[in-house]
Amino acid sequence: MSSSHSTGGRLDLIVVGAGFSGMYMLHQAKCSGLSVKCFEAGSDVGGTWYWNRYPGARVDIESLEYSYSFSEELQQEWNWTERYAGQPELLKYSQHVADRFNLREDISFDTRIVSAIFDEETLCWVVRTNRNETFTTQFCVFATGLLSAPIEPNFDGLTEFKGEQYLTSRWPHDEVDFSGKRVGIIGTGSSGIQAIPRIAQTAEHLTVFQRTPAYTVPLRNCSSQTKLHQEVKNNYAALRSAEANSFAGFTLVNSQVEPVPTQSALEVPPDERLREYETRWQSGGLCFYYTYTDILTSESANETLGEFIRSKTRERIRDPEVAEKLVPTDYHILTRRLSADTDYCETYNRENVTLVDLREKPIDGFYENGISVGGQMIDLDVIIFATGFDVMTGAMDRIDIRGRGNQSLKKRWETGHTSYLGMMTEGFPNLLWMNGPGSPFYNPLLQAEYQGQWISRLISTLKTNGKKCIEPLLESEAAWVKLNDDIGAMTLFPKSNNYYMGDNIPGKPRRILFYFGGFPSYREQCESAAVDYSGFRVFGGV
Ligand code: N01
């Protein structure tokens, strides 16, 4: 019989995950005087930036924006060295935050939560780790990440392959040396697009296996712009306020805070529209999300941007045949996550890089010495998988979570994820999540701060009222799910094949995973729900 160690005492809160969301939740809980413990599967803090160490890994929201806003001292003392920080610097920032706010003392590293079961007698969650320890807690917050459950490669004959294999999202801590090696990479989403140019610099030969070409724009990273950094620091609050009032929480274009768009792409003259796109192209990064009000809802408006980016892509690649393979033509731009690259398209101008279009020639199988495509053997020493994630629901689905009546969350979500305010679901009292299913498409750090504060307020209200449990009413949740679905149906997302709809996971129900109504409207609804919590069932206690 396996032995199990129990902590005995009941905690107020368990936080699962010590990435940016979990770290903030832990900090909030400590400040509120809660008894709290955080569990992290990795050996350090950082989440995404702990695991994704592949060459070229870097954020594509400006670091001035992709950073915590909750502490003015932290904002002032931290200096980013690049406009878009690379993975090592982001990891260092996470470590700095953990040390500065004494978070490590409450985090158990190398510890994975395997189950969380609601005990209806004690009205507590019993949480079990992979070390077979159990902990009892009143509240449980899953800060397990939206892009953290990798899709494990599952190709015919993969075990036959005798060379090295790597997954971008589980990259080794020691440097991988590609010199003198024939390397293959599968996947051309944002991870592949960042890794490909870097690996091509040292590999003897790089073969890229592409199924769907991505829309990609230049990132235009540079060393940190001292003037801009100083200006922002002089009035960080102004930038934070612009972010809070924006759709997605990143607002800088050409070093200027960009106002919220007010016009349709179709109501501006074509030459003016082109100038606007060109300004953004020169600025670099993801600022295309904000161009016009209807860029994600009107096919004609969207096509103006799609055509602009396609023509830019063609200009970047010398061989017109290769260029055509890299130009997306069968889905709307932004309905799959826009990638922001450093020399990605130009990498195909190198002698040592070959593009294999899997739509022309699919993979037949893996063999001892490489991969066969369309009957042709490609010899490889190394294969890299940049094949993506089970987005939003994946990380929680991989934990055995059972609510009232022993109902399993994974089972509940088999017919489509459900949530109220993208943080809770009916039947799972006191269980919350951050940056998870039903949450807005928004800067994840700022979202963690907002949701962390909202959760803290919920916990303290419950305690003040002497109550033990809270969960959404079925009708509140149904209304939230319908609102998400209705907003999704107004956008172009359902018209393409993308992970926002769950399409990258066979069998995953097709339901939009994010709230696409913009952060300001999300916040308004969360605030209104917290006025009297009338959309919830509160039970237990006096
Ligand atoms: O994953 P993806 P990702 N055979 O799902 C291909 C964030 N991120 O890790 O589209 C062949 O986008 C798949 O092809 P297809 C960002 O939000 C941010 O790259 O299914 N190919 C696709 O090309 C991003 O959106 C940053 O046809 C297969 C690729 O693998 C998200 O993470 C950096 C295949 C997966 O692309 C995920 O990006 C990196 C198969 N069997 C990531 N299975 C920055 O901040 C899958 N593919 C910059």
Boltz pocket constraint, residues with backbone or C-beta under 6 A from the ligand:
constraints:
  - pocket:
      binder: B
      contacts: [[A, 58], [A, 59], [A, 60], [A, 61], [A, 147], [A, 186], [A, 187], [A, 188], [A, 189], [A, 190], [A, 191], [A, 192], [A, 193], [A, 194], [A, 209], [A, 210], [A, 211], [A, 212], [A, 337], [A, 338], [A, 340], [A, 358], [A, 386], [A, 387], [A, 388], [A, 389], [A, 499], [A, 504]]
      max_distance: 6.0
